[in-house]
Amino acid sequence: VGMLLDHFGLKLFDVTDSPISGGSLVAYFAKTLRTPTDALEGMLAHEAALGIDNSNPWREFAIRCERHRLALRALVEHTKADGKRLIGYGASARSSTLLNYCGIDHRHLEAVADQNALKHGRFTPGTDIPIVTPDRAFAYRPDSILLLAWNFREEILAQIRGDYGWHGEVIVPLPGDPVVIRV
């Protein structure tokens, strides 16, 4: 990041908390050198105390991400190789990031179910999977579901059991290692 900022002549001077997605940071940059705020100084000290103020933890994180990508992709490909119909559930920005990073696309998932009517009739960005109503997705008679809205796991599992009487394998990609559960 430092090289990118240097390339454009930007200097970090402030940071604030944002409640989006369970907690994010908003960083502020300027073309001219400004005095760092107390908030920025505090955040830098906090990162140093956590030991994440150097590249080693980020390299380890990259290795864990790659292992996760390979494991999830293998689960999805094994499911397809077994001749099972697979849909996704939850068309969010985070699911698009996951699908694109893992190389999971319209060849793997027949559709992605989502409750939001504004998404119906559209496609997942970069992976071209149709986004449909849950009713339509379950009309495909899937054998397995890739739970793309893992942050709503219990709510979605209750819905697919209760509203659709569906039973089968659910691939839960996160948190932690991808797992397959039976519903």
LOTIKOL-683649 format. One line per 10 residues: number of its first residue (from 0); their letters; for each residue z, y negated, x negated of N, C-alpha, C, CB. Coordinates in nm, 3 decimals. Each point is the difference from the previous one (the first is absolute). Glycine has a CB too. Example, Ala and Ser with C-alpha at 12.3 -4.5 7.8 and 13.67 -1.06 7.14 Angstrom:
0	as	0.780:0.569:-1.319:0.000:-0.119:0.089:0.000:-0.120:-0.090:0.125:0.117:0.189 | -0.197:-0.222:-0.154:0.006:-0.119:-0.082:0.073:-0.109:0.077:-0.215:0.063:-0.118
END
This chain:
0	vgmlldhfgl	0.000:0.119:-0.084:0.000:-0.119:0.084:0.000:-0.124:-0.087:0.121:0.123:0.182 | -0.042:-0.119:-0.291:0.007:-0.116:-0.089:-0.136:-0.040:-0.053:0.229:0.070:-0.062 | -0.313:0.028:0.025:-0.134:-0.030:-0.051:-0.086:-0.066:0.107:0.018:0.193:-0.158 | -0.005:-0.147:0.282:-0.078:-0.057:0.110:0.043:-0.144:0.024:-0.025:0.228:0.104 | 0.155:-0.252:-0.102:0.049:-0.136:0.020:-0.044:-0.091:-0.114:0.198:0.090:0.126 | -0.188:-0.040:-0.249:-0.043:-0.078:-0.116:-0.148:-0.034:0.009:0.177:0.110:-0.138 | -0.257:-0.014:0.182:-0.145:-0.022:0.011:-0.032:-0.119:0.091:-0.036:0.246:-0.037 | 0.112:-0.260:0.143:-0.024:-0.109:0.094:0.091:-0.121:-0.023:-0.073:0.171:0.165 | 0.152:-0.166:-0.272:0.087:-0.112:-0.034:0.112:-0.022:0.099:-0.193:-0.103:-0.109 | 0.244:0.210:0.169:0.106:-0.012:0.099:0.135:0.035:-0.062:-0.163:0.056:0.182
10	klfdvtdspi	0.265:-0.131:-0.137:0.136:0.021:-0.049:0.094:0.019:0.118:-0.048:-0.137:-0.205 | 0.125:0.245:0.199:0.097:0.033:0.105:0.116:-0.099:-0.005:-0.065:0.244:-0.009 | 0.104:-0.298:0.126:0.113:-0.092:0.000:0.103:0.027:0.109:-0.153:-0.166:-0.095 | 0.120:0.248:0.198:0.096:0.024:0.107:-0.030:0.134:0.067:0.027:-0.249:0.037 | 0.074:0.302:0.031:-0.014:0.124:0.076:0.094:-0.009:0.120:-0.062:0.135:-0.208 | 0.015:-0.082:0.321:0.084:0.006:0.121:-0.012:0.140:0.059:-0.030:-0.249:0.046 | 0.128:0.284:0.035:-0.003:0.128:0.072:-0.083:-0.013:0.126:0.226:0.061:-0.092 | -0.295:0.047:0.128:-0.073:0.007:0.126:0.040:0.130:0.068:-0.196:-0.137:-0.092 | 0.221:0.134:0.223:0.043:0.121:0.069:-0.114:0.098:0.031:0.182:-0.135:0.097 | -0.305:0.100:-0.131:-0.115:0.082:0.035:0.010:0.136:-0.068:-0.141:-0.206:0.029
20	sggslvayfa	0.110:0.311:0.046:-0.005:0.139:-0.049:0.128:0.044:-0.068:-0.241:-0.028:-0.029 | 0.353:-0.010:0.085:0.127:0.045:-0.053:0.050:-0.077:-0.120:-0.060:0.219:0.084 | -0.005:-0.326:-0.115:0.043:-0.085:-0.111:-0.106:-0.016:-0.106:0.231:0.072:0.045 | -0.280:-0.190:-0.059:-0.101:-0.033:-0.100:0.041:-0.130:-0.066:-0.184:0.119:0.129 | 0.115:-0.153:-0.235:0.023:-0.127:-0.068:-0.124:-0.086:0.012:0.161:0.108:-0.161 | -0.140:-0.237:0.171:-0.108:-0.097:-0.003:0.016:-0.076:-0.130:-0.015:-0.021:0.255 | -0.088:0.025:-0.340:0.005:-0.067:-0.130:-0.082:-0.128:0.008:0.031:0.221:-0.121 | 0.018:-0.325:0.056:-0.067:-0.130:-0.001:-0.043:-0.034:-0.142:0.137:-0.077:0.199 | -0.262:0.032:-0.211:-0.058:-0.031:-0.130:-0.056:-0.141:0.003:-0.054:0.243:-0.039 | 0.041:-0.301:-0.079:-0.061:-0.133:-0.013:-0.086:-0.001:-0.126:0.194:-0.111:0.121
30	ktlrtptdal	-0.290:0.019:-0.124:-0.084:-0.016:-0.119:0.075:-0.077:-0.108:-0.206:0.005:0.143 | 0.304:-0.082:-0.103:0.079:-0.075:-0.098:0.136:0.067:-0.015:-0.119:-0.216:0.058 | 0.178:0.201:-0.174:0.130:0.059:-0.026:0.106:-0.071:0.083:-0.071:0.064:-0.234 | 0.146:0.015:0.310:0.109:-0.054:0.082:0.129:0.070:-0.038:-0.159:-0.053:0.190 | 0.268:-0.013:-0.167:0.130:0.060:-0.030:0.024:0.118:0.094:0.090:-0.224:-0.080 | -0.057:0.342:0.025:0.029:0.114:0.086:0.119:-0.028:0.091:-0.092:0.154:-0.175 | 0.081:-0.110:0.300:0.109:-0.021:0.095:0.114:0.098:-0.029:-0.164:-0.079:0.175 | 0.280:0.048:-0.118:0.114:0.091:-0.014:-0.032:0.136:0.060:0.157:-0.196:0.007 | -0.234:0.196:0.102:-0.038:0.127:0.064:-0.082:0.087:-0.096:0.002:-0.112:0.227 | -0.097:0.051:-0.298:-0.081:0.074:-0.095:0.085:0.051:-0.117:-0.199:-0.138:0.065
40	egmlaheaal	0.284:0.052:-0.117:0.087:0.042:-0.111:0.088:0.117:0.043:-0.001:-0.235:-0.091 | 0.054:0.228:0.214:0.084:0.108:0.052:-0.077:0.130:0.016:0.137:-0.170:0.116 | -0.261:0.160:-0.067:-0.083:0.120:0.019:-0.034:0.062:-0.136:-0.095:-0.097:0.214 | 0.061:0.015:-0.312:-0.032:0.053:-0.133:0.122:0.069:-0.062:-0.171:-0.183:-0.030 | 0.288:0.125:0.050:0.123:0.062:-0.051:0.027:0.133:0.073:0.094:-0.229:-0.056 | -0.119:0.231:0.186:0.018:0.122:0.079:-0.095:0.109:-0.049:0.071:-0.139:0.200 | -0.199:0.104:-0.225:-0.096:0.098:-0.050:0.041:0.053:-0.137:-0.180:-0.115:0.130 | 0.233:0.027:-0.214:0.046:0.043:-0.133:0.117:0.097:0.015:-0.075:-0.220:-0.101 | 0.166:0.191:0.193:0.115:0.088:0.021:-0.043:0.137:0.052:0.142:-0.202:0.045 | -0.249:0.205:0.035:-0.052:0.127:0.052:-0.085:0.074:-0.103:0.002:-0.099:0.228
50	gidnsnpwre	-0.040:0.031:-0.334:-0.083:0.061:-0.102:-0.147:0.006:0.036:0.196:0.131:-0.064 | -0.239:-0.220:0.154:-0.141:0.000:0.041:-0.073:-0.124:-0.052:0.062:0.132:0.204 | -0.009:-0.192:-0.308:-0.061:-0.120:-0.056:-0.092:0.032:-0.118:0.199:-0.129:0.073 | -0.241:0.256:-0.084:-0.094:0.040:-0.104:-0.097:0.101:0.061:0.171:-0.042:-0.186 | -0.268:0.085:0.109:-0.107:0.084:0.056:0.037:0.148:0.015:-0.158:-0.160:-0.101 | 0.260:0.209:0.035:0.031:0.143:0.006:0.028:0.053:0.140:0.091:-0.024:-0.226 | -0.004:-0.041:0.304:0.022:0.053:0.136:-0.126:-0.004:0.086:0.236:-0.074:-0.017 | -0.322:-0.023:-0.007:-0.122:-0.012:0.078:-0.101:0.108:-0.040:0.038:-0.247:0.022 | -0.039:0.285:-0.149:-0.086:0.111:-0.043:0.048:0.131:0.064:-0.049:-0.118:-0.218 | 0.181:0.138:0.220:0.056:0.119:0.064:-0.030:0.001:0.149:0.182:0.006:-0.172
60	faircerhrl	-0.175:-0.122:0.235:-0.034:-0.013:0.142:-0.147:0.038:0.022:0.174:-0.182:0.028 | -0.262:0.138:-0.115:-0.142:0.034:0.011:-0.021:0.150:-0.009:-0.061:-0.222:-0.100 | 0.132:0.288:0.011:-0.010:0.146:-0.015:0.047:0.069:0.128:0.037:-0.020:-0.250 | 0.076:-0.028:0.307:0.050:0.060:0.125:-0.100:-0.023:0.114:0.238:-0.038:-0.077 | -0.300:-0.079:0.082:-0.101:-0.028:0.103:-0.118:0.096:-0.012:0.069:-0.241:0.002 | -0.114:0.264:-0.123:-0.113:0.089:-0.022:0.035:0.143:0.041:-0.078:-0.146:-0.188 | 0.198:0.193:0.154:0.043:0.134:0.043:0.004:0.010:0.152:0.136:0.023:-0.211 | -0.084:-0.129:0.274:0.008:-0.002:0.146:-0.140:0.004:0.061:0.216:-0.128:-0.013 | -0.308:0.049:-0.042:-0.137:-0.004:0.050:-0.063:0.139:-0.007:-0.022:-0.241:-0.073 | 0.039:0.307:-0.039:-0.058:0.133:-0.018:0.062:0.101:0.096:-0.043:-0.053:-0.239
70	alralvehtk	0.174:0.046:0.259:0.069:0.094:0.090:-0.043:-0.022:0.145:0.196:0.007:-0.157 | -0.204:-0.132:0.200:-0.040:-0.027:0.139:-0.145:0.039:0.022:0.165:-0.188:0.012 | -0.250:0.152:-0.104:-0.141:0.035:0.012:-0.017:0.153:0.007:-0.063:-0.211:-0.126 | 0.138:0.284:0.044:-0.008:0.146:0.001:0.044:0.057:0.135:0.043:0.003:-0.248 | 0.063:-0.058:0.306:0.045:0.046:0.132:-0.108:-0.020:0.106:0.237:-0.053:-0.063 | -0.297:-0.065:0.061:-0.104:-0.032:0.099:-0.122:0.090:-0.022:0.082:-0.240:0.011 | -0.124:0.255:-0.135:-0.118:0.083:-0.027:0.026:0.148:0.031:-0.068:-0.162:-0.177 | 0.189:0.209:0.151:0.036:0.138:0.034:-0.006:0.020:0.152:0.147:0.016:-0.206 | -0.097:-0.114:0.280:-0.003:0.007:0.146:-0.143:0.009:0.051:0.214:-0.132:0.011 | -0.301:0.048:-0.066:-0.141:0.003:0.041:-0.067:0.131:-0.042:-0.008:-0.251:-0.018
80	adgkrligyg	0.038:0.299:-0.102:-0.060:0.124:-0.049:0.038:0.119:0.086:0.004:-0.094:-0.231 | 0.114:0.085:0.294:0.043:0.107:0.092:-0.067:-0.010:0.136:0.218:0.005:-0.119 | -0.308:-0.104:0.134:-0.073:-0.016:0.127:0.079:-0.069:0.108:-0.123:0.203:-0.058 | 0.231:-0.268:0.021:0.083:-0.068:0.099:-0.053:-0.140:0.029:0.199:0.132:-0.077 | -0.184:-0.173:0.205:-0.035:-0.137:0.040:0.117:-0.090:-0.034:-0.152:0.083:0.186 | 0.122:-0.195:-0.249:0.103:-0.091:-0.049:-0.027:-0.140:0.049:0.035:0.143:-0.202 | 0.068:-0.206:0.261:-0.008:-0.140:0.038:0.110:-0.075:-0.074:-0.097:0.057:0.230 | 0.085:-0.187:-0.232:0.106:-0.085:-0.051:0.070:-0.068:0.116:-0.126:-0.037:-0.216 | 0.246:-0.012:0.191:0.071:-0.074:0.103:0.058:-0.125:-0.063:0.054:0.212:0.129 | -0.105:-0.328:-0.083:0.049:-0.130:-0.045:-0.100:-0.072:-0.088:0.229:0.089:0.015
90	asarsstlln	-0.299:-0.188:0.041:-0.102:-0.075:-0.074:0.058:-0.135:-0.043:-0.186:0.113:0.131 | 0.257:-0.112:-0.242:0.063:-0.123:-0.050:-0.060:-0.037:-0.135:0.214:0.054:0.123 | -0.177:-0.171:-0.173:-0.044:-0.041:-0.133:0.052:0.098:-0.105:-0.004:-0.242:0.073 | 0.128:0.285:-0.059:0.055:0.093:-0.098:-0.072:0.135:0.006:0.222:-0.115:0.017 | -0.265:0.157:0.102:-0.074:0.126:0.008:-0.137:-0.014:-0.064:0.123:0.059:0.210 | -0.186:-0.174:-0.196:-0.130:-0.022:-0.065:0.014:0.004:-0.151:-0.073:-0.140:0.194 | 0.180:0.083:-0.246:0.025:0.005:-0.144:0.015:0.145:-0.045:0.112:-0.226:0.009 | -0.033:0.303:0.064:0.022:0.140:-0.035:-0.130:0.080:0.006:0.233:-0.018:0.088 | -0.308:0.004:0.021:-0.124:0.076:0.016:-0.099:-0.032:-0.112:0.036:0.001:0.249 | -0.054:-0.130:-0.277:-0.095:-0.039:-0.104:0.045:0.047:-0.137:-0.063:-0.198:0.136
100	ycgidhrhle	0.190:0.183:-0.169:0.050:0.043:-0.130:-0.016:0.151:-0.019:0.163:-0.190:0.003 | -0.138:0.264:0.103:-0.006:0.147:-0.008:-0.140:0.056:0.020:0.233:0.005:0.083 | -0.328:-0.089:-0.043:-0.135:0.049:0.024:-0.012:0.087:0.123:-0.036:-0.011:-0.242 | 0.119:-0.018:0.341:-0.003:0.074:0.128:-0.082:-0.085:0.097:0.228:0.113:-0.041 | -0.334:-0.054:0.095:-0.090:-0.080:0.084:-0.047:0.079:0.122:-0.072:-0.126:-0.203 | -0.040:0.078:0.262:-0.055:0.060:0.122:-0.040:0.146:-0.018:-0.079:-0.225:0.065 | 0.064:0.271:-0.187:-0.031:0.142:-0.024:0.125:0.087:0.016:-0.184:-0.068:-0.156 | 0.302:0.005:0.150:0.126:0.073:0.009:0.065:-0.013:0.138:0.031:-0.036:-0.244 | -0.033:-0.084:0.300:0.065:-0.027:0.128:-0.105:-0.028:0.107:0.203:-0.092:-0.119 | -0.188:0.157:0.233:-0.096:-0.021:0.109:0.019:-0.135:0.066:-0.006:0.245:0.037
110	avadqnalkh	0.130:-0.292:-0.035:0.031:-0.130:0.061:0.141:-0.039:-0.043:-0.153:0.044:0.199 | 0.186:-0.171:-0.177:0.136:-0.048:-0.016:0.045:-0.054:0.135:-0.035:-0.056:-0.248 | 0.144:0.109:0.297:0.058:-0.045:0.127:0.085:-0.124:-0.025:-0.001:0.237:0.092 | -0.008:-0.331:0.001:0.085:-0.119:-0.008:0.019:-0.055:0.141:-0.080:-0.053:-0.235 | 0.198:0.002:0.261:0.033:-0.056:0.132:-0.066:-0.135:0.025:0.216:0.122:-0.010 | -0.247:-0.196:-0.095:-0.049:-0.138:0.013:-0.146:-0.002:0.048:0.158:-0.071:-0.183 | -0.178:0.021:0.305:-0.133:-0.005:0.061:-0.098:-0.085:-0.081:0.107:0.032:0.222 | -0.058:-0.129:-0.297:-0.088:-0.084:-0.081:-0.068:0.077:-0.113:0.147:-0.194:0.055 | -0.094:0.309:-0.089:-0.056:0.081:-0.108:-0.097:0.107:0.049:0.208:-0.041:-0.127 | -0.201:0.073:0.256:-0.084:0.107:0.055:-0.148:-0.037:-0.011:0.184:0.064:0.158
120	grftpgtdip	-0.265:0.033:-0.194:-0.143:-0.024:-0.016:-0.035:-0.056:-0.136:-0.013:-0.037:0.243 | 0.111:0.019:-0.327:-0.023:-0.050:-0.136:0.014:0.118:-0.097:0.087:-0.233:0.061 | -0.098:0.203:-0.190:0.009:0.103:-0.103:0.099:-0.044:-0.107:-0.239:0.072:0.044 | 0.301:0.026:-0.109:0.092:-0.032:-0.108:-0.079:-0.061:-0.116:0.157:0.189:0.069 | -0.106:-0.298:-0.128:-0.073:-0.067:-0.106:-0.019:0.088:-0.123:0.091:-0.215:0.083 | -0.216:0.226:-0.128:-0.031:0.072:-0.123:-0.010:0.150:0.015:0.113:-0.180:-0.114 | -0.062:0.236:0.223:-0.002:0.146:0.018:-0.074:0.042:0.126:0.217:0.011:-0.122 | -0.255:-0.107:0.204:-0.088:0.021:0.117:0.046:0.108:0.097:-0.181:-0.073:-0.145 | 0.310:0.078:0.169:0.054:0.095:0.098:0.013:-0.073:0.133:0.127:0.132:-0.180 | -0.181:-0.077:0.289:0.013:-0.068:0.130:0.147:-0.013:0.042:-0.226:0.091:0.066
130	ivtpdrafay	0.259:-0.209:-0.015:0.135:-0.024:0.054:-0.011:0.009:0.152:0.069:-0.151:-0.197 | 0.011:0.239:0.254:-0.010:0.031:0.143:0.139:-0.001:0.064:-0.208:0.137:-0.041 | 0.210:-0.129:0.173:0.126:0.012:0.072:0.064:0.135:-0.034:-0.085:-0.148:0.188 | 0.216:0.159:-0.176:0.062:0.131:-0.020:-0.058:0.107:0.094:0.208:-0.117:-0.074 | -0.235:0.081:0.200:-0.058:0.097:0.094:-0.131:0.056:-0.054:0.107:-0.122:0.191 | -0.192:0.033:-0.239:-0.129:0.044:-0.053:0.018:0.084:-0.126:-0.109:-0.204:0.096 | 0.201:0.165:-0.182:0.024:0.075:-0.124:0.048:0.142:0.032:0.056:-0.214:-0.120 | 0.032:0.227:0.217:0.050:0.133:0.034:-0.103:0.083:0.077:0.230:-0.094:0.006 | -0.334:0.027:0.049:-0.110:0.073:0.062:-0.082:0.076:-0.104:-0.009:-0.174:0.182 | 0.020:0.134:-0.310:-0.065:0.075:-0.108:0.068:0.135:-0.022:-0.067:-0.216:-0.108
140	rpdsilllaw	0.183:0.234:0.169:0.080:0.122:-0.014:0.031:0.028:-0.148:-0.105:0.091:0.210 | 0.173:-0.186:-0.272:0.028:0.017:-0.144:0.100:0.112:-0.027:-0.046:-0.242:-0.030 | 0.026:0.306:-0.083:0.094:0.099:-0.049:0.109:-0.066:-0.083:-0.181:0.173:0.001 | 0.144:-0.283:-0.065:0.091:-0.071:-0.090:-0.014:-0.150:0.018:-0.012:0.190:-0.164 | 0.120:-0.260:0.130:0.001:-0.146:0.007:0.050:-0.052:-0.134:0.040:-0.001:0.252 | -0.112:-0.097:-0.306:0.047:-0.074:-0.116:0.072:-0.123:0.054:-0.192:0.083:-0.153 | 0.322:-0.088:0.134:0.082:-0.108:0.055:-0.015:-0.124:-0.088:0.164:0.167:0.098 | -0.252:-0.258:-0.057:-0.028:-0.120:-0.077:0.098:-0.113:0.029:-0.239:0.067:-0.002 | 0.313:-0.055:0.109:0.105:-0.097:0.033:0.135:0.067:-0.024:-0.148:-0.118:0.173 | 0.169:0.160:-0.297:0.121:0.075:-0.037:0.126:-0.080:0.025:-0.133:0.120:-0.169
150	nfreeilaqi	0.123:-0.253:0.174:0.117:-0.083:0.026:0.045:0.009:0.145:-0.075:-0.155:-0.180 | -0.007:0.214:0.267:0.036:0.023:0.140:0.004:0.151:0.029:-0.104:-0.222:0.067 | 0.141:0.298:-0.166:-0.006:0.146:0.006:0.064:0.058:0.125:0.003:-0.001:-0.246 | 0.124:-0.027:0.269:0.071:0.063:0.112:-0.058:-0.040:0.134:0.207:0.005:-0.139 | -0.242:-0.131:0.154:-0.059:-0.049:0.125:-0.133:0.071:0.028:0.111:-0.224:-0.034 | -0.195:0.237:-0.067:-0.131:0.063:0.018:0.015:0.150:0.024:-0.105:-0.175:-0.147 | 0.192:0.241:0.072:0.021:0.143:0.022:0.048:0.028:0.142:0.052:0.028:-0.244 | 0.039:-0.112:0.293:0.048:0.017:0.138:-0.115:-0.021:0.099:0.229:-0.079:-0.068 | -0.315:-0.018:0.041:-0.112:-0.029:0.090:-0.100:0.116:0.002:0.030:-0.245:-0.045 | -0.065:0.297:-0.072:-0.102:0.105:0.000:0.052:0.130:0.062:-0.101:-0.104:-0.205
160	rgdygwhgev	0.231:0.126:0.196:0.060:0.116:0.067:0.013:-0.025:0.150:0.126:0.059:-0.210 | -0.069:-0.174:0.245:0.031:-0.029:0.139:-0.121:-0.036:0.084:0.219:-0.074:-0.077 | -0.300:-0.019:0.030:-0.113:-0.049:0.079:-0.121:0.093:-0.005:0.079:-0.229:-0.045 | -0.096:0.299:-0.067:-0.120:0.082:-0.016:0.030:0.149:-0.007:-0.104:-0.192:-0.116 | 0.232:0.229:0.108:0.036:0.140:-0.009:-0.064:0.067:-0.121:0.025:0.006:0.247 | -0.051:-0.085:-0.349:-0.072:0.050:-0.117:0.096:0.070:-0.094:-0.168:-0.185:0.022 | 0.120:0.294:-0.079:0.074:0.074:-0.101:-0.096:0.035:-0.113:0.161:0.094:0.173 | -0.113:-0.107:-0.293:-0.082:0.033:-0.116:0.061:-0.057:-0.125:-0.203:0.005:0.143 | 0.120:-0.018:-0.247:0.044:-0.052:-0.128:-0.017:-0.151:-0.005:-0.061:0.216:-0.108 | 0.162:-0.282:0.054:-0.007:-0.143:-0.025:0.021:-0.020:-0.150:0.085:-0.059:0.235
170	ivplpgdpvv	-0.182:-0.007:-0.297:0.012:-0.035:-0.141:0.066:-0.137:-0.005:-0.206:0.137:-0.068 | 0.324:-0.143:0.008:0.074:-0.125:-0.014:-0.014:-0.044:-0.146:0.166:0.061:0.187 | -0.244:-0.167:-0.211:-0.030:-0.037:-0.139:0.115:-0.068:-0.075:-0.233:-0.020:0.073 | 0.313:-0.053:-0.003:0.108:-0.079:-0.060:0.118:-0.005:0.096:-0.167:-0.139:-0.130 | 0.285:0.106:0.089:0.041:-0.032:-0.137:0.014:0.127:-0.082:0.119:-0.205:0.083 | -0.120:0.189:-0.212:0.010:0.114:-0.091:-0.130:0.076:-0.007:0.241:0.016:0.051 | -0.232:0.108:-0.093:-0.118:0.085:-0.013:-0.055:0.034:0.138:0.087:0.094:-0.217 | -0.219:-0.072:0.228:-0.056:0.040:0.129:0.055:0.138:0.040:-0.210:-0.136:-0.046 | 0.240:0.148:0.175:0.052:0.126:0.053:-0.074:0.035:0.128:0.227:-0.043:-0.103 | -0.226:0.171:0.136:-0.054:0.047:0.125:0.116:0.048:0.085:-0.222:0.066:-0.108
180	irv	0.229:-0.118:0.231:0.103:0.046:0.093:-0.068:0.060:0.122:0.163:-0.176:-0.081 | -0.094:0.263:0.149:-0.051:0.059:0.125:0.063:-0.073:0.117:-0.034:0.226:-0.109 | -0.049:-0.259:0.204:0.046:-0.067:0.122:-0.023:0.094:0.116:-0.049:-0.231:-0.093
END
